[in-house]
Amino acid sequence: MTDNKESPKRPSSADGANVGWAAVGYLISGIGVWGFLGWIVDRWLDVPKHFGMMIGMLVGMAGAIYLVVKKLGA
């Protein structure tokens, strides 16, 4: 008698590409959203030289890296 055990699923190259595109999406959206919020704070507080936008982009980048490591990391 033979056991009908399923062979382990081999990951395809599309799985890795999906993870890569998800990471890029997190990074772009995090920087974009938080940069926009920083720009709004700049306009509201009349801060010179886009200081709020730079801080927002840095916060967005840090948050996006955290999400990539937390959700997509091994």
C-alpha positions in Angstrom: 0.0 0.0 0.0 1.2 3.4 -0.7 0.7 6.4 1.4 -0.7 9.4 -0.3 1.6 11.9 1.3 1.8 15.2 -0.5 5.3 16.3 -1.5 6.4 19.5 0.1 5.5 22.5 -1.9 8.5 24.1 -3.7 8.5 27.8 -3.5 8.2 29.4 -7.0 10.1 32.4 -8.1 6.8 34.4 -8.1 6.6 34.0 -4.3 9.9 35.8 -3.8 8.9 38.5 -6.3 5.7 39.1 -4.4 7.5 39.5 -1.1 9.9 41.9 -2.8 7.1 44.0 -4.3 5.3 44.1 -0.9 8.5 45.4 0.7 8.9 48.1 -1.9 5.2 49.0 -1.5 5.6 49.4 2.3 8.7 51.6 1.8 7.2 53.9 -0.8 3.8 54.3 0.9 5.4 54.9 4.4 7.7 57.6 3.1 5.0 59.1 1.0 2.2 59.2 3.6 4.4 60.4 6.5 6.2 62.9 4.2 2.8 64.3 3.2 1.8 64.6 6.8 5.0 66.4 7.6 4.4 68.8 4.6 1.0 69.6 6.1 2.6 70.3 9.5 5.1 72.6 7.7 2.3 74.5 6.1 0.3 74.7 9.3 3.3 75.8 11.5 5.1 77.8 8.8 8.4 76.0 9.4 11.2 77.0 7.1 13.1 74.6 4.7 10.6 71.7 4.9 11.8 70.5 8.3 8.5 68.8 9.1 8.5 67.0 5.8 12.0 65.6 6.3 11.1 64.4 9.8 7.9 62.8 8.4 9.8 61.0 5.7 12.3 59.7 8.2 9.6 58.5 10.5 7.8 56.9 7.5 11.0 55.1 6.4 11.6 53.8 9.9 8.1 52.6 10.3 8.2 50.9 6.9 11.4 49.1 7.7 9.9 47.9 10.9 6.9 46.6 9.0 9.0 44.9 6.4 11.1 43.1 9.1 8.0 42.3 11.2 5.7 41.0 8.5 8.0 39.8 5.8 11.1 38.8 7.7 11.8 35.3 8.7 
